[in-house]
């Protein structure tokens, strides 16, 4: 499989910084070059629709070449590392790279409480137990979003997602909310998120009938939405791509687990590994013996030197969350904490393959009810 490293001069964080600059919030950060020609046209409404997991390869293989999405692709660009929902949606929400915001993956280790936490659910990883009486990620890695920054500077900005009022619980309702907001006077930014096709592909795979039907539905819903808009720039993109993968449980490799201080976190295709000092030689040997053709095994220093999680000022928590080693998937294998997870997931992401890293920039321009 072709490896693809993140390009932090041409990634989803740059999209967020283009939006900030469009609203006069100049932070001296890299914008997304492919978007500049469209933002120069001074649309009243700028809408970003993020469809979780809808990578470039996903729409190439599942949708018609002359269909609405493929015919409106302006460019392909990069996710961040790891190319996964927690890290990438946070980067498009705030314009920071993962080393700067430290929302690294579905499960993160927080040194302050010495626990692995399922970030969005605020639970101790692998349990139903709350990680703390407070929200751990927001307490230790809180940030100001693009929407909040625009509002703080006196502009109009909104979020249309299941996590913002009025909490639309379907993509149809999200589209209705976008249309309603676009009808309000004044220049504005609208950020929207929906968890498909990621949810379907995790369960059913990336290229079966279920994924194809879901993508066709999303494409038609967006097409219909755009037809009803005026003076609006619609940007459809993804947080990361997807691929089909086999799964194993790390617990089935006792010569590896006996070397660990705690179970890995971040993602099954980007695992941080805290290793007992006296076991490091054994760990490196056993891991490379079992997984050396499927995973890169980098030391913490190699990760830092390679700027894998991005450039910019590191978050105070970042290095403490990394572990001693990082195992990075470069083929069709994922390493889970349990056999149940390994048997359940089909579609995956968070590794260093082209399918996971490259995402589409789909641009639709509407003026007076006419597509340009």
N, C-alpha and C positions, 0 to 999 in steps of 0.2 A: 504494500500500500504506500501511496505517496505521502511523505511527511510534509506538514505545513506548519511553520512557526507563526505566531502572531506578528502582525505588522502594526506597531503602535503609532505609526504616522498615517495609517489608513485603516482605522478600526472603528468599532461602534462607539467608543468613548469620544472619538473625533466628531461623530454625528452630534452628540450632545453639545459639544463645544461650538459647533456651527450654529446651533439654535441659540445658545447664549449670546454669541456675537451678533446674530441677527437682531436680538432685542437690546443691543447696546451694552451688553455686559461683557466687556473686554477683559479677559484674564490672561492674555498672552499665551494661550494654549493652542495646540495644533487643531485646525478645523479639518473637515472632510472635503478634500478638493473636488471630488466628483459632484458635490452638492452645491458648490458655489454658484454655478451658472443659473441654477433654479432659484436660489434665494435672492439673487440680484433683481429678480422681477417683482419683488415687493408685493407678494400675495397678502391678503388680509388674514387668511387662515392658514396656518402651518400645522398639518396633522401628521403625527408619526403613529403608525399602526405596527406594533411588534407582535408577530405570530410565532409563538415559542417553537423552536426547533426547525423552522422552515428554511433550511440551508439551501445553498445554490444547487447542489446536486439533487436534493429532494424535489425541487420544482422542475429541474431539467428532466428527471426520469419519470415523474408522475403526471405532469401536465402537458397539454398540447404546446408545441413550439410556437404556434401563432395565437395562443390563448392570451387572456388578459394579463396575467403575471409575466410570462416569458416575453411578451411583446413590449412590456414597459420596463424591462431591466435597463437601468442606466449604467450600472457597474456591479462588479463583484468586489467585496472587500472583506476585512478580517474581523473575526470575533476577538476576544481577549483570551488569555490563558488563566484558568482552564475554560474552554468553550462550553460553558454550562450556565444554567439559568441564574443561579444566585450571583455568580461573579459578573456575568454579562449584562443582566438586567440592571444590576446596580451601577455598572459603568455607563449605561445609556441613561440611567436616572440622574447621575450626578456629574458625568464627564471625567471621572477619575479612572485610573487603571487599578487592577486588583491589588497591587502592592500598596497603593495609596489609600484605598478604602477598606481593605482586609475582609471583605465578604467573599471568601475564597471558594466556597463550594457548599453542597447540600449539608454536609456535616463539617463543623470546624472545631478545632481544639482551642479553648480559651484558657490561657495560663492563669488568669485571675481566680478562676474557680477550679482549675485542674480537671476539666471535663470536656469530653466531646459532646457537642450540642448540634441537634438538627435545627438549622438556623431559622428557617421560616416558621417552624412549629414550636420553637423554644422548648424542646424536650431533650432530655438526656438521650443520646444516640442509642437506638435499639430498644427503647422503652417508651411507655406512655407517661412517664414521670416528668413533671415540669423541671426544666434545668435549674430554675431559680424562681423566686417570688417576683422577679422583674424580668423584662425582656433582655436577655444577655447580649445579643448582637447589637441592638440599638443602644444599650448602656455603654458598651465598650468600643463600638465602631459606628456610632451615629453620624449622620451626614445631612447636609442641606441639599435637596433635590433641585434640578433645573426648574421645575414648576415653582418651587418655593422661592428660588432666587429671582425669577422673573417677577413674581408677585412682590417680593421685598423691594424691588427696584421700580415698582409702580406700574408694571405691565399686567396683561391678562394672560393667565395660564391655567390649564385644567388637566385633570387626569380622568380618563374614561376607562375604568377597569373594575374588576370585582372587588378591589381593595379600596376604592374611593367612592364617596357618596355620589349618586344614590345606589351604589353597589350593584350594578347590572350583573346578572348571573348567567347570561348567554351572550354569544357574539352578536346575535340579532339586536339585543338590547344595547350592547356597546355601540353598534352602528347607529342606532336611534339616538343615543346620547351624543355622539359625534355630530350628527346632522343638526340636532337641537342647538349645540354650542356654536356650530358654524353659522347659524342663523342670527346669533347675537351680534350687535354692532361692535366695531373696533378690531384692531389687530390683535391676534391671539395665537397662543401655542396650545395644542391639544396632544397629550401623550396617551396612547391606549395600549393595552396589553391583553392578550388572550392565550390560554394555555394549550391551544391546539396549533399544529398537529402533534406536538410533543407527546401529549397524553396518550393519543392513539398509537403512535409509533413505539412508545415504550412497551405497550402491551401486545401489539399485533405485528410489529416490524415495520420497516420503512417502505417496502415496495409491494405490499399485498393489496388486495381490493379495499380493505378498510382504510388504509392510509390514503390511497388514491381518491376514494370517495370523500374523505374528509377534506382533502386539499381542493378538490373540485368545488365542494360546498363553500369553503372559505373564499376561493377565487370569485365565485359568483356573488357572494354577499358583498365583497369589497367593490366589485364592478357596479353593482346596483347602488351602493352608497355613493360612489364617485359620480354617477350619472345625475344625482340630485344635488350636487354641490356647485357653488359659484365662488369665483375669486379665491380658490383654495389650492394649495399645494399639498398633495397626499404622498407621503413617503411610507411605503410598506417594506418592512425588513424583518430580520430574525435576530435572536440573541446568539444562536449557534446553529450548526448543522446536526446531522444524525447519521448513524450507520447501524447495521445489524451486527451483533456480536454474540460470541459464546461467553458463558460465565462460569467461574469457579469460586469456591469459598476458601479464604485464606486459612480457615480453621482446619482444612484438610491437609495442611502443610506444617506439621508440628515442629519440624526443624527450623522453620522460619518464625513461627509464632513464639517459640521459646526464647527468641532473641529480642522480642519487643517489650517495651515498657508499658505500652497500651495499644489498643486496637487502632488501626489506621483511620484517618478521616479524610476530608475534602471530597473525593469522588472515587468510584470504583475504577476509573481510568486515569486518575491523578491522585495517588495515595501518598500522604505524608507518613513517614515511618520513624518513630522514636525508638532507637535501638540501644540496648544495654552496652555500655562501653566495652566490657570484656567479651562481648559476643559479636562485635562488628565484623571481624574476619569471617566467622561462620555465616553471618547474615549475608554478606556480599556474595560469598560462594554459593550458598543455597538458593538465594533469589535468582542469581544469574543462571544457575543450572536449570531451575524450573521455568523461568520466564524471560531469559535473556534474549530470545528471538521475538518476543512480543512487547517488551517494555524496555525503555531506557531506565537506568538506575543512576540518578545524579545525586551527588552529595549536596548538602545545603549550600556550600560555598559555590558549587557549580551553578546552582539555581540562581543565586544572587549575582554572580559574575555574568551570567547569560541574560539577565534582566527578563526572565521568562514571564514573570507576573507584571511586567510593565516598567515604565520609567517614571521619574518624578520622585517626590519626597515620600519615603516609606512611612506607612502608618506605624505608630509606636508598638502596636501589637503584632505586626506582620512577621517579623523574624521568629518570635516566640511561638507562632502558630504553625511554622513550617515543618518542624521535625528535623531529624538528622539526615534523612534521605527523602528523595521524591521519586516515586515510580511512575513513569509516564507512558501510557499506552501508545504504541505506534502500529498496531495490527488489530485483529478482530478478537481480542480477548479482554475481559473485564474481571477484576478481582473484587469480590464482595466479602462482607463480613460474615454472611450466613449463606447456607445452601438454599434457603427459601428465596432469597433475593436473586441468587445466581440462576435459579430455575425460572424465575418470573419474568425478568426483563429480557426483551429481544432487541429493541432499538435503544441505542446508547449514545453518549457524547462525553466530552471532557478530555479526549486524547489529542494527540498531535497528528491527526490525519487531515488531508485536504477536505474530506467529506464533512468533518466536524468543524473545521475552522472557517471555511469560506461561506459567506452569507450574501444574499442579494440586496442590492439597493434598487427598489422598484419605485419609480416616480410617475405620478399622474398629475397633470396640470389642468385645472378647470377655470375658464373665464366665461362669465355670463352664460353658464349652462353648457358651454362648448368645451370639448377637450382639445387642448393644443397639441 
